[in-house]
Amino acid sequence: MLFNASKSGQDFAELGRGGPRQAGFSPYADNGGSVVAIAGENFAVIASDTRLSSGFAILSREQTKLHRLPGNTILGSTGCWCDILTLRRVADYRVKKYEFDHRTEISTPAFAQMLSTLLYYKRFFPYYVSNIVAGIDTDGVGCVFSYDPVGHCERELYRAGGSASALLQPFLDNQIGGKNIENAPVVPVTKEKAIAVIKDAFISASERDIYTGDGIVINVVTKDGVHEDAFSLRRD
């Protein structure tokens, strides 16, 4: 069989007519999920849904996004699940080292600062994770801390994160922050209202976001400890 140089050249020319092509690889994946946290005078409530997904596939219907730490501190994380597990493992190690060095249990504000440092350390290849920390500060007041992927930290009264954050945050702004309400009375939020608002927010979000659903796990943090509750959402 003879080699036809002209035909081979035509084949290569036809192959390149579509223009340059580039093969790409992304080390990140978004496994969905949402987290909401609200701080009160002497409590903090943080909740997450239990759906773990990848694209249009549901990997688990019973996977909470909350991670309990010493000192009545709760870490809520959504995003890339492998990065979440890695961040939890590193955070657990750093907490144990802190307690060994200082001979005391780490407080929520101290852990919040530690997490900010951990995220900033990875700023050139950041964890693909949305984090919210909730707990009680050293004065017994509820606190919520939110983060961007590279460690910027802000203390707030309420915050939503994850795949349904664009739906959850405006609802919290209205119901907790009193925004877009004329002559809204400024009253401290109660524990019962915070839990009710979180349930309503997740019910609404699960109707509109396919990556949020199945159920929610609610952790109520007080000076006496952490109380956990569960609430079912739609499972389709």
N, C-alpha and C positions, 0 to 999 in steps of 0.2 A: 504493500500500500504506500503510495507516494504522498508526501506532505505537501499540501496546497497552501503556500504562504499567503496568497492573496485572499483566499477564503478565510484563513485564520485571522488575518488582519481585519476583515469585515466583521467577524464575530466579536472581536475585542472592541471595535468601534461601536457596534450596536449595544454592547454591554455598558459602555460609558455614556450613552446618549442621555440617560436619566440624570446626569450630573453627579457630582461627588456624593458619596454616601458615607455615613459615620456610624460605627457601632458604639453603643453606649452601655454603661453599667452603673447602676445606682446601688450603693451599699445600704440604703434606707428603705424601709417599708412603713406604711401607715396602717396600723391595726385597729384604728378607730377607738371609740369610747369617749366618755365625757365625765368631768368632775365638777362639782359645785361645792363651795364652802361659804359659810356665813358665821361671823363672829358676833357674840353678844357681850353683855357686861361681865358675866361670870361663866361663860360657856362658849364652845365653838362646835358647829355642826359641819361635817364634811361627808359627801356622798358621791358614789360613782355608779355607773351602770355595770352590768355583768356580761356584756356581749364583747367577744373578741373575734374580729373578722379580718379577712384579707380580700379586698375587692368585693365580689358578690358572694363570697363563701363565708359562712359562719364557722369559725374554728371551735368556739366554746360559748355556751350560754350561761356559764356559772363562774366566770373569771372576774373577781373584783380588781379594781385598779388602786385600792387602798393598801398601804403598808404601814403597820404599827411599829413605832419606835419607842425607846424608853422615854420616861418623862411625860407620858400622856401626849405624845406628838404623833400626828398622822401625816404621812406623805401620800398624796394622790398624784398619780402619773398616767398620762395617756400618750399614745404615739406609736413608735416602733417598739414592739414588745421585747425584742432581744436587748435593745438599749435600756429599757426599763429594768429588766432583770440585772443587767450589769451595773446600772446606777444604784439599785437597791443593795447589791452585794458590796460595792465600794462604800456606800453610806453606812452600812452596818459595821464594816471594819473601822471606819473613821470614828463612829460613835463609841465603839468599844475602846479604841485608843484614847479618846477624849476622857472617858470615865476612868481609865487606868491612870492617865497622867494627872488628872485633877481630883481624883478620889470623890467624885460627886456625879449625880445623874445629870445628863445634859438637859438644858431647858429648851423650850420651843424657839425662842429668839436666837439662842446660841446655835441650834441646829440649822435654823434658817440662814444664818451667816455662813456656816460651814458648807451648806449646799450651794450657796452662791459661789464660794471659792472653788468647789469641785467642778461646777459647770464652766466657770471662767477658765480653769486649767485646761479644759478640753475645747477651747474656743476655736481652734484651727481645724478640728474634726469633731464638731459638737454632737452630743447625744440628741437624737431626734425625739425629744420628749418634752411634753408640756407638764410642768410641775406646779402643784399647789400644796402648801404646808399649813396645817391647822393645829391649834393647841391652846394652851393656857400659858401666859407669860408669868414672870416672877411676882407680879402684883395680883395674880389671880384673875386677870382680865383676858377674855377670849381674843385670839389673834389669828389672822389669816395672812399668808405671804404668797405672792405670785411671782413667777419668773419668766424670763424669755430664755431661749435655748443656750445663750452664752452667759447666763448668770446674773443679769440685772434683777434685783429683788426689790419688791415694794410691799409694804404692809397696808392692808386694806380691810374694810369691814365685810366685803363680800366679793367673790370672784368666781367666774366660770371658765373652764378650759376644756379643750378637746374638740372632737369633730362637730359637736353641736353648740359650741361656744357662741356662735353668732346668733343663735336662737335663744340661748339661756341668759346671756348677759343683759340684753334689753329688758327681759322679764324681771330680772333681779333689780335693775336700775329703777324700774317702775314700782315694784312691790316692796322692796327693801330701802332703796335710796329715795323713794318719793319723787322721782324725776317725771316731768311732763304731767304733773298733777297740780292744779292750782290750789293754793292755800292748804297744801298737805301738812298735817300736824307732824311735828318732829317728836316722835316717841321712840324709846329704846325697843328694839326687836326682842320678843320673848322666844324662849326655846320652842314652845309649841308652834308659834307662827313660822319660825325658821324651818321647822320640819315640814309643815304644811306647804310652804312656798316651794321647798325643794321637791316635794312629791309632785305638785302641780307642774313645775317646770319640766321635770323629766317626762311626765305623761304627755305634755305638749311636744317636747322635742322628739320623743320616740315615734310620733305620728308623721314627722317630717324628715327625719334623718335615719337612713338605713343602717348606719354604723352605731346607733344608740338604741338599746332595747333590752328585752328579756327580763330584766329586774334591776333593782338598785339596792345597794348596801349603804346604810346610813350609820355613821359613827358620831355619837354625841360625847364630846369631851368636856369634863368638868374637873374640879379639884379632887373629886373623889374617884376619878378613873374614867374609863371609856365604856360607854354602853353601845352595843351594836344591835341594829334592827335591819330587817329586810322588807322589801316591798316589790310586788310583781308588776311587770310592764307587759305590753303586747309582745308576743313571741313570733311574729311573722315578719 
